Amino acid sequence: MRTLLHHRALLFVVGLLLLQPLAGQAAAERDGQHDFDFEIGTWKTRLSRLQHPLTGSTTWVEYEGTTVVRKVWDGRANLVELDVQGPAGRLQGLSLRLYNPQSRQWSLNFANIAGGVLTPPSIGEFKNGRGEFFAQETLDGRAIFVRFVISDITPDSARFEQAFSDDGGKTWEVNWIATDTRVKGES
């Protein structure tokens, strides 16, 4: 009986030792609450927008203007103000980005001044210097998927790309490409 208890105790200790690295991994999971800190400041924005997404149209319109990003909640949220103009008119948008510490993901909530209503949030995270965020929305009454990607991030520039899918994510049509360049003297 004593040997059986001894073996069980030994197995218990060995099990704890084997699980210890896994516990360390869980504790070392990446905390992404400062993922958007790179973007705080004022940016010159060049934007290309597909005029009629998911219609077969290939007509793009160009805009230029500014994006201002402000940190709130000590970096666990930020507010983005987009103001661009081009031959097709003026676009003004607001994005509220919120970090969820439990899921370690961000929600990107966007509204344009014309509608004044937040779109359903795109949810996602950054991995290896690239942010990917997904949502389900409607476009002209049809359910679609939305993918928003932030890439090519440097201290002075970043690329933002939105794509829609109306076939469940099998294919994607890019409809929004923005390149931001930091206004000198801003950080």
ZIBELLIN-V818151 format. One record per backbone hydrogen bond with DSSP energy under -0.5 kcal/mol. CO is the residue of the C=O (numbers start at 0). NH is the residue of the N-H. If there is no record, write none. Layout:
# ZIBELLIN-V818151
CO|NH ; CO|NH
This chain:
# ZIBELLIN-V818151
0|4 ; 1|5 ; 2|6 ; 3|7 ; 4|8 ; 5|9 ; 6|10 ; 7|11 ; 8|12 ; 9|13 ; 10|14 ; 11|15 ; 12|16 ; 13|17 ; 14|18 ; 15|19 ; 16|20 ; 18|22 ; 19|23 ; 20|24 ; 21|25 ; 22|26 ; 23|27 ; 25|28 ; 29|31 ; 31|34 ; 33|36 ; 35|38 ; 36|39 ; 40|68 ; 41|182 ; 42|44 ; 42|66 ; 43|180 ; 44|64 ; 45|178 ; 46|62 ; 47|176 ; 48|60 ; 49|52 ; 51|54 ; 51|56 ; 57|59 ; 58|50 ; 60|48 ; 62|46 ; 63|84 ; 64|44 ; 65|82 ; 66|42 ; 67|80 ; 68|40 ; 69|78 ; 71|74 ; 71|76 ; 72|75 ; 75|98 ; 76|71 ; 77|96 ; 78|69 ; 79|81 ; 79|94 ; 80|67 ; 81|92 ; 82|65 ; 83|90 ; 84|63 ; 85|88 ; 88|85 ; 90|83 ; 91|112 ; 92|81 ; 93|110 ; 94|79 ; 94|96 ; 95|97 ; 95|108 ; 96|77 ; 97|106 ; 98|100 ; 99|103 ; 99|104 ; 104|99 ; 105|123 ; 106|97 ; 106|108 ; 107|109 ; 107|121 ; 108|95 ; 109|118 ; 110|93 ; 111|114 ; 111|115 ; 121|107 ; 122|133 ; 123|105 ; 124|131 ; 126|129 ; 128|152 ; 129|126 ; 130|149 ; 131|124 ; 132|147 ; 133|122 ; 134|145 ; 136|143 ; 138|141 ; 141|138 ; 143|136 ; 144|164 ; 145|134 ; 146|162 ; 147|132 ; 148|150 ; 148|160 ; 149|130 ; 150|158 ; 153|156 ; 155|181 ; 156|153 ; 157|179 ; 158|150 ; 159|177 ; 160|148 ; 161|174 ; 161|175 ; 162|146 ; 163|172 ; 164|144 ; 166|169 ; 171|173 ; 172|163 ; 174|49 ; 175|161 ; 176|47 ; 177|159 ; 178|45 ; 179|157 ; 180|43 ; 182|185
